[in-house]
Each structure stands twice: as C-alpha cells, then as structure tokens.
Amino acid sequence: MDIRDAVEADAETLANLTDSPRDVMVNLIHDRTVRVAEDDESIRGFVSFDARDQTVHVTQLDGAEDACDRLLDEPVRFARQESMRVEVLIPQPEQTVRDVVSNAGFERVGTGPQFEGVETVRYRLDTA
C-alpha cells in the first residue's frame, strides 16, 4: 500500500467514500493536508488534517481499517516533528476509526461537537 498526497482528480473517489459532494472534497484537498492510501491504483482510504494552536487536527479519516492505520501515521509523524499533540473527532457510531486511534495510543478525552446531528468523541495523542 502506497501513501501519497491527494490531488483534485481524487475528489470523486473521496466523495464516494464519504457520501459527500465532490466539490466539498475538492475544497478539502485545496484547504488541508490530504493523504490517500492506494493499493493497485485503487484508493483504500484517506486522511485530512491541519495544524493550529499547537495541535494537529485530523479532520477526516476514512476507508479500510488497514489503510486508516497507515494513514494515521501521517499526522502523528508531523506532530512529533513539530512537538504538537494530535486530536481526532470521531462520529459516535464509527467503530473502525475508533479502534484505529485507540490502537495507536490515542486517549478518549471527552465529547466533541455535533456534526449534522451526529455526536462525536474527541481523542488526543500527546507526542511531545
């Protein structure tokens, strides 16, 4: 499995993965750091993140469990290099991503905001 930067041509596939409009994914690719996991030229997952206020915020992590596991390394690596922490908001019903972040050493630190009426859980990893 290869990890690479997302490009605008990936927007349709990412939109299908997340049930989001294509233009939302185009904006995400332009506005955030977005990496995709690819196997045999097929996208298996993606992660988007940005950094502010000494925290790397993972804004989306989606795809197959093994892809998410590899993709989570990207924001964690960046955070370690910059002595920052990492936070992930996970929609309440999303078990796969919750398992991936828990296995990576993230700790549940409370609830997050609601998105479209869905509760989220906040996880944090201190890398410093």
Buried (B, 14 or more C-beta within 10 A) or exposed (E): BEBEEBEEEBBEBBBEBBEBEBEEBBEBBEEBBBBBBBEEEEBBBBBBBBBEEEBBBBBBBBBBBBBBBBBBEBBBEBBBEEEBBBBBBBBEEBEBBBEBBEEBEBEEEEEBEEEEEEEBBBBBBEBE
